[in-house]
Amino acid sequence: MQATAAIPKISHDDHLLIQRAYRQLLRTLQEEKMDAGDKDQIRRAFELAAGAHAQQRRKSGEPYILHPIEVAQICVEEIGLGPTAAVCALLHDVVEDTDYTLDDIRREFGEKIAVIVDGLTKLDGTATSESPQAENFRKVISTLVIDVRVVLIKMADRMHNMRTLGSMPRHKQLKIAAETSYIYAPLAHRLGLYNFRSEFQDLCLKITEPETYNEIAEKLNVTQEERERYIDEFLGPIKTQMDEIGVPYRCFGRAKSVSSIYNKIKTKNTPFEEVYDIFAVRIVVEVERRREKTLCWMAYSIVTDIYKPIPERLKDWVTVPKSNAYESLHTTVIGPGGRFVEVQIRSERMDEIAERGFAAHWKYKGINNQPDVYEKWLDQVRELMENPNSDALEFVSDFKNNLYSEEIYVVTPRGDMLNLPKGATALDFAFHIHTDIGYHCKAVKVNNRIVPMGYKLNMGDKVEVITDRNQKPNESWLKIVVTGKARSKLRNAMKEERRKTGELGKEALQRKFNNMKVNYEQGVETLVKYYNLNSHVDLCYAIATEKIDLIDTFKNFEVKEQKLVEIQSTPMPAPAAEPEKKAESARQKISAKTKILVNGEPAELYHYKLASCCNPMQGDDIFSFLTAKEGLKIHRTNCSNATNLLAKYGYRVMKAEWVVSTDNTFVTDLKITGVDEGVGVIERLTKEISDLGVNIRSFHIEGGDQGYYEGAISLLVSNKDQLNVVMRALKKLDFVETVTRTD
């Protein structure tokens, strides 16, 4: 198929819209060093994409071609990529959504662009997988190690989709937001795209908890003028002394993201008004590379001479940069009025890398022998890709574990400094050094003292691994490690061990089938299904370890025409439910009077329950998830398990909504903290709740001798509105500090 020569006929308004977007892209690209070949490729890519997508429109109704143009614009303007990435961005949906093939792209634009476009094209859906999303993401990551622009363009594509998500159905918004929160936001952080990470998190919060997002955004807007006045007052004396140094600089204040503020409110259990560090002040100096550290510390000295610093809040990523190339000095000082103010100090080069991450890093690569901080990480990704037969969900989980946001530094016996995720264990360190060292790890010394393998490492620990060639890993090690590399290598070792052990079971099974004159493949498949196992290996392993008794098993089968046939239906007995689980199961069942629609149909058509992990109630924003064995589960959209379910198994998600009903009862749990006034706290709390006509299901409270109490109250309420009334009433009590709903 050949490229189209021009855009097909469209409406005049659409034509103007498309041309305006395309011209804006060209203006942005003009800042890059483009030769005649680049300009020609951009034009041909635009014309081909415009022709291919001519009959397509987005859910919003606008011409589809605007999407690839905007993705290209984001690549160039916000990430700092060049003409080749812009060409690929313009073409990124052509193979997936139109009649053009990858061969057409290769013929028109060459192999390099074809490889990138292929990486951006989703699988055709014919591959069987428990999670198509995971398979597609594994495909993208497999191309990352060939050309990192695949992932960067994918980030731009996801950013534009998130910014224009309003026209999508609610359940699809939730699925896309969950994928973004689960993978794309952590990946943006790992690639140093901090602006992308913050915007991803904000847009996800806007979808999952719109009321919370709007409330915080409104309060930020209301306090903006007061915040700007405070920043001017704070920066005044700093500017006076910075001017005396005689180097170019700029300093400004910037409000933190809505999601960042929300996390502080949630983790610290404080209202918005008491979150003082809702903005950060940044000082950026413009100096040559060799003087960067000196000037950064000089600026730090000026700030801390004027305002008292909090020593434990100093973060020195100038001396030791983060593993994603981030360099900056962070400190917190006590500003005017006793308010805590975070100050970030960096050079212009550091600031560009902080804003544009991976792309900006490559711009400076090789200057003054700057180390390639991403190469080690890409090596780890390559290691994860070494096992092509691994489960896609396991791969995505392992890859995500390599996207940690907080890290620590530990020291080897030779004095080398290594970075690991916060929470990493001594065994993680062993695998980080080398897979064989991890496999044969017998003991670990931290600061010259023997520690358990599960010991959590701290910043600055000196770590030494003691190995033994006779040592072998076991399944309990999987509960110890947290890094993706260690988990992946251990799973591979466990699979290999199961396979070797299973060979004994396989031989026993083959002998039995030969005696019975049963076709081996058919017989194995029958037994795998009968025992509800995942694979032949699992069956053979169970036989070898005597978890399955072949003599008892074959009593339930007969042989017909060399096939194993079950004599009668003998389902495996389910273990008896424990009393408390029975009660929980009964509580989860929705009463006949409760009305929920699933994909627009009455939920009574399905076997379903309210999820016990989040206890949704009428008025909550919800979705329906099709489980493997328990029918439908109704979850709150902000359930702690929602992100994982929606990101990995989005195809199982269905739209769910409440139909107003007045005769329902839902269980909800509240956590209450406050000042312990001694006698009367419990009585006043229960009276306040009872006066509102709400039944208390359970009440547990603990008080200390330091004037503080924490209570857990389980209530039976009719809907979310009634719950909100209760929470507002409790918050007004003078001895109550916080009231939060828990999962």
N, C-alpha and C positions, 0 to 999 in steps of 0.2 A: 504494500500500500504506500502511495506517495503522499508527501506533505501537501496540504491544501495551499493554494496560492494566496488566498485572501479570506477574510471573515465573511461567512454567508450573510445573507440579508437578515437583519434583525430590526427591531424598532429603533427609531431615532434616539429616544431617551436612553435605551440600553447601550446603543453604540457610543453615545457620549460618555456614559458611565465607564464603559470598558476602556475607551481611549484615554480618559482622564487617569484611570488607575495605571494603565500601561506607561503613559508619559511620566507619571510620578516615579515609577520603577526605573525608567531610563535616567531621570534626573539624579536619582540616588546612586545608580551605577556609574554615572559620569565621574564621581569622586574616586572610583577605582581606576587602576591603570588598565584600560581595555584597548586591545588592538583591533584592527579591522575584522579579524576572524571572530573575536568575541562578540562584537556588535552584530555580525551576520548571524551567528548562532542564536543570540537572544531573539532577534527578529524572527528567524525560522521557527524557533521553539514556540514563540507566542502565536504565530500564525497556525502552526499545526495544532496546538492546544485549543485555540479559539475555534478552529474548524471542527475538531473532534468533539468538543463539548457544546457545540452550537445549539443543539436541541435540548440541552439539560439545564435544569434550574435547581437551586438549592431549596431547602424547606422554607426559607424566608421569602422565596419568590424571585430573588435576584438571579441574573445569569450566572451559571456555574463557573465560568471562566474567571470571574472575579476572585474566587477562592485561590486557585493556583497563583494568580498575580499577587495577591496579598501575602501568600506564603513566601513567595520570592522576595517581596518587599521586607518582610520580617527577617529573612535570612541575611539580607544585605545590610539593612539599617540597624537591626537590633542585635544581631549576632556577629556581624562583621565579615560574613563570607563574601566570596567574589563571584564573577560571571558564571563560572561552571556550576556552582551551586544554584544560581538563579535559573539557569537553563533546566537543571534537574527538577527544581521546584515547580517550574511552569509545566513540566511533563509528568509530574509525580502521580497523577491519577489517570493518565491517558491509557496505559496498558490495562489497568484494573477496570475502568468504567466505559471504555469505548472499543471499537473494532480493531484498533491498532495493536500490533504485537510487539514483543521485545525485539524481534528481528527487524521490524520497521524502524524502531528507535536506533538500533545498532547501525543500520544501513545509513540513516540520515545524519546521526550525530557521533558515531564512533563507539568503541568498546567501553571507554571510561564512563561515559554518561549512561550507557546501557546497564552497566554493573550497578550504578547508584540507583537508577530508576527501578531495576529489578529488586533491589533491597527495599525500596519504598512500596512495592506492590504486594498487596496481601495475597495469601495463598488462595487457590481457587475454590476451597471448601470441599474438595473431594477427599482430602486426607481425613482419616478418622482420628479423632482426638477427644480426650475428655474436656479440653479447653482450647477452642480455636484461637482465643485471644493469646494464650501462652505460646501456641505454635507460631503465630504471626510475629509475636515479639521476639521469639528465638531466631526467626529468620532475619529480622532487622539487626539483632545483635551479632549474628554470624557475619554480617556485612560490615559491622563496625570495625572489626579487626583488619578489614581490607581497606576501607575508606570511611573515616569517622564522619564525613559529611552526611552519610546516610542518616545517622542518629540526629545530627544537628538540624537537618531539614525536617526530619520527623518531629522534632521538638517544635519547630516553627509551624508545622502543619497542625499539631495538637493545640498550640497556642491560639491559632486563628479559629479552630473549631470551638475551643472553650469560650473565646470572646463572642462568638456568634451562636451560642447554644440555645438561646431563648426560643427559637422556633421549633425545637425538637420536642417530642412527647416527653412527659415527666420521667417515665421509667428509663428512657434512653439517656436523658440528662444524668440520672443517677449512675447509670452504668459507666458512661464516659467520664464523669467526675471521679468515680471510684478508681478507674484505671489510671487517671491522672494523678490522684493522690498516692496510689500504691506504687507506681513505677516512675512516672514522668517527673514529678516534683523531686523525689530523691535523686533521680538521674541528673536533673538540672543542677542540683547542688553539687553532685560529684564532678560535673563538667565545669563547675565554677560559674554557672549562669544564675547568679543570685537573684537578679531581677525576675527571671523566668520562674524560679522556685517560689518567690513571694507571690507573684501574680497567679501562678497555678493554685497555690494554697488558698488565696483569697477567693478565686473563682469557684473552687470546690466548696468552700464554706458558704458562699452565696447560694449555691445549689442545695447543699445538704441541710443547712440551717439558715434559711433566708431571714427569719425574724432576728436572730442573733447578729447576723452580718449587718443588716440595715440599722439595728440599734447602735452598734459600735461605730459604724460609718457616720451616722447622724451626730453622735456625740463628738467624734473627731472634727466634723465640720463646724459644730457649734463652738468648740474650744480652739479653733484654728487661730483666730486673732490674738487671743491671750497667749497661745503657744509661741506665735511669731514675736510678740513683744518680749517674752521671756528669753527666747533665743538671742535676740538683739542685745538684751541686757547681759546675757552670759558671754557673748562673743566680743563685746566692746573692749574690755581690757586685754583680751587675748590678741585682737587685731593690732592694738597699739604696740605691743611688744613684738609681734611677728613682723610688723613693718620695719622694725629696727634691724632685723636680720639681713634684709636686703636681697631676699630671693623671692621670685614670683610664687604666689600661693593663692588659694581660695578656700573659704570656709563657709559652711552653711549648716542648717539644721533640716532634718527630714523626719517626718512622722513614720513610725514603724507600720508595718502592714496590719490590716485588720485581723488576719489570722494569727499573727504573732501576738497581738494584744489579747486576742481571745484565749490563746494558750496560756498566757500569764494569768488571766482571770480564772481560768479553769484549774490550773495547777496550784496556784497560790490561794484559791478560794477567796479572792478579794473583788470588790466591785470596781467598775471602770474608774471611778473617781479616786481610788486609792492606788492605781497603777501609775506610778510617777514617771517611769522610764518609757513613756509612749513615743519618745522621739530620740534620735541620736544626732550628735553634732559631728561633722566630718571636717578635718583639716587636710588639704591636699597640697603638697609642695611640688614645684616643678624644678627638678635638678637633674644633673647627669647621674648615671647609674652608680658610679663609684661613691657619690656623696649621699645617696638615699638614706642609708641607715643613720648616718650622723645627723642629718637634718630632721629625720623623724623623731629621734631621741631628743633633739634640741627643742622641737615643738612640744614634745611630752613634758620636758622640763619646764617650759613656759606655763603650760596648762596647770601642772601640779604645784608650781610656785604660787599661782593665783588662787587655785581651789584645792581643798584638801582631798587627796585621793583615797580610795578604798583599796589597800594593797592586794587583798585576795582577788580583786576583780581585774587585775592586770593580765592581759593576754598578749604575749609576744610572738606574733606570727611574722615578724620582720626578720628576726634572727633564725627562726626555724619555721619556714612556710608550711602551710597545710599541704596535705598530699594532693590536693587539686590545684596547687599553685597559688592559692590565696595568700597574700602578704598584707599585713596591717598591724598596727599597734592599737589595742583596745584597752581603755581604762574607764573606770567609773569614778566620778568626783562628786563632791557635795557642792552644788551650786547655790546661787542666791535663794534665800528662803528655806534653806535646808533640803532642797530637792536633789535627788540623785540624777546625774546626767551622764550618759554614756558618750565617750569621745573616741572617734576613730581617726587615726593619723596614718597617712600613707603618701606615696609619691604618685605622680600622674600615671606612670607606667603601671604601678600596683593597682591604681584605681581602674584603669582600662581592663586589666586582667580580671579584677573583681566584678566588673560590669559585664564583660563579654566572655570570660572564662576561656574555654579550650581554644577558640578561634584566635583570641588576642595572645594567648600563650604562644601559639605557633608563629605569630608575627614577631615575637621577641626571641624565638628559639635560636640558640647559637650565639646570641649577642653576649659577649663577655663570658662565654662558656656556661651559659645558663643550663642547668641540668634538665633533662626531659622528664618532668615529674609525672607525666601521664603514661610513659612507656611501661612502668612497672604494673600499673593498673591494667593496661591493655594486655600485658602478659598474663595476668590473673584471669581476664576474660577469655583469653585463648585457651587457658587450661580448662576452664569450664566447658569450652566448646569441644574439647578432645574426645568426649564420649557422645557420639552422635545418636546413640540409641537410648540415651537417658530420657526419663519422663520430662515432658515440656514444663509441667507445673513445678517439678523439682528444680529444673534449670532456672525458671523465673525466680523461684524462691531463693536459690543460691545466689543468683545475680543480684537480687535486691539486697541481700546481706552484704554485698560489696559496695553498696551505695550509702554507707553509714555517714551521718552528718557530724557526729562528735567522735573525736579520736584522741588517743593517748600516744605518747612516745615511750618506748622501752629501749634498753641498751643491751647489746650482746656482750659476751665475755671479751670480744676483741675491741669493744668500744664503738661499734657501729650503732647508729640510732635507727630504729624501725618504728613505723606508725601502724597502729592497730585500732580497730573500733573500740570505743568505750564499752566496757563490759566483757572484753575478750579475756579468755582464760589462758593458763599456762600451756594447755594442750593446743590451743589456737596458735600460740607462738611457735610451738614445735612444727606444726604443719606450714606455718608461714615461712619458716627457714627452708624446709624441703619436705616433700611428701614422704620420703623414706624415713626421715627423722621423726615425723609424726607417727608413722606406722609402728616404729620400733621404740617409741618413747617409753622409758621405764620409770623415770622420775624427773622432777624439775626442781632446780634451785632458784629461788628468788632472793636476791640480796644475800647470797651465800647460805640460805636456809632452805631445807627441803620443805616443799609445800605440796598439797594435793594437786592432781592434774586439773581439777576444776577451780583452782584458786583464781580469783579475778585480779588481773594485773592493774597496777596503778601507774600514774605518770612518773617516769624516771626510774622504774624498777630495772635492776640488772638481772637478766634471766639467762640461765644455763640449763641445757637439756642433757640428760643422761640417757643413753640408748643401750639397747640389748637386742642382738640379732634374733634372739629367740622370742622376743616380745611380739605379740600380735594384737591388732585392734579388736574390740568387741562392740556389740550393739549399745552397751551402756555409755560408750564414749560419745554417741550422738547426742546424748542429753547434756554433755559437758560443753561442747564447742558451740560457738555462735557465728563464726565467719563462714562465708559461702564456700571458700576453698576447702576448709576442713570438713564441712558437712558433705560436700560433693565427693571428696576422696574417700571418706569413711563409708558412704553409701556404696560406692563402687567396690570397696574392699568387702563389704558385707554381702553384696550380690555375688561376688566371685566366690566367697566362702560358702554361701548357700548353694551355689552351682556345684562346687566340688563335693560338698556333703550330699547334695541331691543325686549325684552320679550313682551312689550306692542304692538309693531308692529307685532310680531309673532301671538299674540292672534287675532288681527284685521284681519290678513291675513288668519288665520285658519277659522274664522267665514265666511269670504267671500268665501273661497274655499268650505266650507261645504254647503253654500247656492247654489253655482254654481255646486255642485257635481263634483269637480275637485280633482284629486289625489294630495295631498299636496306636496310630494317630487318632482313630475314631474313639478308641477306648479311653485314651487320656483326656480328650475333649469332653467326653461324657462325665468322667470323674471330676474334672475341674469345675464343670457346671454344677454337678451334684453337691460338691462341698463349697460352692460359691467362692472359689479361689480366683486369683488374678492371672496365674500363668502355670505352664507345665512345671517350671522350676519350683514354684511353691508346692505343687502336688508332690513332686519327687522328694523335696526337702522334708515335707510332713511325714512321708512314708519312712524316710531314712531315720528321722528322729522319733519314730514310733508314735507320732501324734495321730496317725491314721493306721488302723489295723486292717490289712488287706483281707484277712480271713473273714472278719465281721462284715467288711464292706461288700464282698462278693455274695453274701447271703441275700442281698437285696437286688441282685441282677441275674439275668439269664443271657445265654448267647444265642442269637438268631442271625444266621447268614454272616458269621464272623463279626457280628456287631454286638456290643454290650448294650442290653436293654433293661431298663429298670422294671422290676416286677410290679411294684406298686409305688404309689406316691408316698415317700417317707421323708417328709421335710425335717431338717435338722431342728431339734427342739431349742426354743429360745430360752435363755436363762431367766429364772423367775425375777421379777422386778422387786427391788427393795421397797419396803413400806413407804419411805419418804419419797421415792421416785414415783410410786403409784399415785401418791397424793399430788405430786407436782404435775404428773400427766393429766390427772383429772382437772387440776386447776387451769391447765393450758387450754382445754377444750372450750371453744366458743359456744355460748348459749345459743339456742335456736332463735332467740329474739335479736341477737346481734346481726347487723347486716353489713357485709363487706362485698364489694364488687371486685372481681378479678378479671382483668381484660374486658370489663363491661358486663360480665355475667355474674349472677348471684354465686357467691362463694360456696353456698350449700351444695353446689354441683361437685365440689372437690372434697377430698379428705384433707383437712387442714387444721392447724393449731396456731395459737399466738406463741411466738418465740419466747422462751423463758429467759433468754440472755438479755432482753431489753424490755420485756413486758409492755408492748404497745397498748395504747388505749384510744378510745374514740377521740378524734381531734389531732392525734399524732400524724405526721407525714409518714406514710408506710409504703412498703413494696412487698411483693409476694415472691418467694423463692422455692423452686421445685427441688426438693431433696431427693437423694437416691433411693431412700427406703421409707421415709415417713410422710410422703405426700407434700403438701404445701405448708410452708412456714411463713407467718406474717411478721416482718421485722420493721422496726423504726428505721428511717433513713439515716439517723445518726447513731445507730447501734454500733457498738464497738467491733462487731463482726462484719458490718455491712461492707466496708471497703474491700476486705478480702474476698467476700462472696461475689460482689458485683464485678470486681476486677478480674477474677479468675474464671467465673462461671456466668458471665453476663447473659449467655443464651438461655439460662434457666430462669431468668428474672421476668416477672410479669407485672403489669400495672395493677395496683391495688388501691382502693379508696373506700372510705367509710360512707355508709348511707345513714343519715341522722336517725338515731333511735334514742329514746329516753329511758328505756328499761334495761340498762346494762350495768355490770359491776366489773371493775378492773383492779388488779393488784398493782400497786406502785410503791417503790421504796424511796425514802428520803434520808439524807444525811444532814444532821443538824449539829452545829458547833456554837459555842458561846461561853459567856462568863458564868462560872459555877457559883451561884449565890447560896449554895447549901440547900436547906430545907425549902421545898416548894417548887423547885424547877419542874419536876415531873408532873406535879399536880396542875401547874399553870399551863404547861404544854398540852396535856391531855384535855384540859377544860377548853382551851382555845379551839382545838380540833373538834371536840364534841359539839361545841356551840355552833359550829358550821354544818352540823348534820352529817359528819363523815365518820365512818366506823374505823377503829384502829384494829388491825389484824395482829400486829406484834409490836413490841416496844423494847428496845435495849439501850441502856445509857451507861456510860462510864465517866466518872468524874475523878479528878486527881486532887492532890494537895497543893496544886499550883494555880488554883482558881480557873480551871478550864474543864469543859466537859465535851463529850462527843456522843451523839445519839443516833441510833438507826431505827426509823419508824416505818412500818409497813402499813399502808392504808388501802381501803376499798373505796374507790371513787367511781363516779359515773362517766366522766370524760375529762379531757385535758383542761377545759375551762374551769371545772370545779377544783382540779389540782392546783391551777394557777392562783385561784382565790385563797386556797389553804396556804400556799407558799408565801404569798404577799402578806397574809395575816401574821404568819409566824415571824417573818423578817421584821415586822414592826415592833415586836416585843423587845424591850430594852436589854434583856439578858441573852438574846439570840444574835450571833455574829453572822453565820452563813446558813443557808438552806439550799441544798442541791439535790436534784433527782439523780439517782444512780441506776445503772443497768441492772 
